[in-house]
Amino acid sequence: MSGTEQYDLDAYLDRIGWRGERRADLATLRGVHVAHVLSLPFENLDPVRGTAPSLAPGDLMAKMVRGRRGGYCYEHNTPPGAISAWTVPA
């Protein structure tokens, strides 16, 4: 998977178990945040192994969504930023 691939919102929401509507409101943002925290564990295996985690959308999709792994703190902060396009009113 390419590091330049766009973030797959449907796959991410499926991974965190989000079944709610996609609305640009605070309740939705809170719900997605809670689902993320409950579904994706914190892990620091890559830094411990001496590997720098990639924050490229495709790499995050491969690791945390399709690979069903957790992530390091910076990796956890990237998906919510990537999905902000549908949570922030235009």
N, C-alpha and C positions, 0 to 999 in steps of 0.2 A: 504494500500500500504506500502510496506516495505521501510525503510530508506536506505536499501542496494541495492535497485533496480537501475539499470542503467538509466541514463538520456535518455529519448525518444526524439531523435533529430527531427523526423518527426512531433511529436505532438507539440514540442516547435516551430518549424518553422511555422506550421499551426496556432498556437496561435498568433504569432506575424505578421502573414500575409505575410511571405516571400515566394515569388514565383520565385525568381531568381535562377540562377544556383548555384551549390555548388562547387565553385572554391577556390583554395588556393591563393587568391590575395587580395590586399588592397581594391579594389572596393567592393568586396563581404563582407569583414569584416565591412567596413563602412556601407554598405546597411543593413546588419543584425543588426548592432548597432543602426542605426536610426529606423528600424522597431521595435526593442525591446523597445526603449525609447518612441515611439509613441503608443505602444500597451499595455505595462504593467505599471500601475500607481505605484507611490511610496505610500506606506501605512505603518503606524507604529502602527497598531491596536494591534498586539500581544505584543509588549513591553509595550504599555500603559496598557494592561490588566494584565501585570506581567508575560507573557509567553515568554520564550526565543525561538525565531524562530530557527527551525532546518535547517541546511544547507545540510542535507543528500539528495542525488539526488531524491530519491523516495518521500520524503516529499515536496521538491520543486515542483516536478511534480504534486503532489496532490493539493497543494495550488495554485500555480501560473498558471499552464497550465490547468489541468483538473478542478480545482475549480474556474478558471477565476478571481482570486484575484490578487492584486499587491503584492509588497514586500518591505521589509526594505532594507536599503542600502547594507548590506552583501548578502542578498538574490538576489539582482539584479546583483551583481558581479559574482555570481557562475555560472549561465547558460552560459555566454560567455566563461568562462574558461572550462566548460564541452564540449563545441562544438569546442574548438580549435584544436581538432584532425583532423578535416577535413579542417580547414582554414590555417593550417601550413604545408608547404610541407615536405614530409618525407625525 
